[in-house]
Amino acid sequence: MSEQRNSDQQHLDWLNDMSMGSRQAFQSLYENSSGKLLAIATKLLGRKDLAEEVLQEVYIKVWHNPEVYHSERGSVMTWLISILRNQCIDQLRHSKVKQKHKHKMPEPADISPQLDLDMSASNQKLDECMRQLNGEQRNTIQLAFLYGYTHQEITRHLTAPLGSIKSWIRRGLEALKRCLKS
Amino acid sequence: MRYHNEELSNELAKHYVIGTMSPLARRRFKKLMVRHGHLQQAVWHWEQILNPMAEELAPVVPDSQVWQSITERLGWAKSRVRTWWAVSGWLATATSLLLVAYLWTIQPVVSPQQPQALAVLQVEQNQPAWVVQKTGDRLSVSVNALPDIQANQDFELWMLPANGQAPISLGLLPKTGNKELVVSTQLPDLIQSGLAVSIEPENGSPTGTPTGPVILTAQWIEVSG
């Protein structure tokens, strides 16, 4: 946990230096965070080349507006992920990009608490809470949040009624929130 | 106002963050967030719950060209040797010039002088929002497809100095028709600088630096010495 705090503080220091015009701090932030951000964008957009384009936009925005960050947004990494995800989701919902969004749908059997995630080391609480969700709740949350699927896409994928999909996500998210608070 | 209902705010924020809102609902919600701070806070709350899940994905190392492109777009590095990316950039520039040429033919020419540089400000690929021509100390700006904005907001154009210093305001962009902006002659390296557009309160940034989201960045295309 203290390692996580050190990392958060380091990101914050870089951001502060960037607001004073430090290119070195910007490069350090890029080198430290771009791998994680690219993983998220690639998962959402299904194509590394599109993900790298979004990555560029995100870092250019961050360079020009480091002062937009404040502690209510969570850690610097949480803030960066939010900027990136919003940009990816906006692109995904844009019809032209949607046509390019043809990445392979994960099979339901492939989706598990460990799908693409290795939370055992750094975020045990989140891992524990995800495991406490029932299978449908966990699957639908991951398909929406990590893969950027709409309700309709999840409905087609899991061949379940729309009402059930919405309910699994809604209840799953509330259960996750309660568990993380406990 | 029913958006003050805590349960409703929580539901909307949850669906915005997880990404299951329809495109229209998403656009509306973004506008509501500007007006209702508690909606923004509900979104931040859900981001802090869910984003750590994304943080645990196995990292994917970006191609070294991504950093190169970022530094080029910020005006810190010169263009690279010809690679596919460079060719793509050249093609994009050529497309932009064709668009500019087209737009130029359908609008009156403001100055008898030849423009020194052009810039196509686009939020989405192949859809220019504004076209800017620089002639002497004047920027002639024409609207092509205005991005979404609140009635009480303006778009502000910024010069991004090549030396990495803070952005310098070049003025407010028009929401309709054409507009001329006069730039200071103290900005000799304007063409070597990048451009950015931010959304600001009505009449522009109150601080002299961008306060709202930057919706696009662009580069000048030099057309004469």
Interface residues (C-beta under 8 A of the other chain):
Chain A: G21 R23 Q27 Y30 S34 G35 K36 L38 A39 I40 T42 K43 K48 A51 E52 L55 Q56 Y59 I60 K61 W63 H64 N65 V68 E72 R73 G74 M77 T78 I81 S82 R85 I89 D90 L92 R93 H94 D116 L117 D118 M119 S122 N123 L126 M130 I141 Q142 A144 F145 L146 G148 T150 H151 I169 R170 L173 L176 K177 L180
Chain B: E11 K14 V17 I18 G19 T20 S22 P23 R26 Q41 W44 W46 E47 Q48 I49 L50 N51 P52 M53 A54 E55 E56 L57 A58 P59 V60 V61 P62 D63 V66 W67 S69 I70 R73 L74 W76 E124 L160 G164 Q165 A166 P167 A196 P210 P213 V214 T217
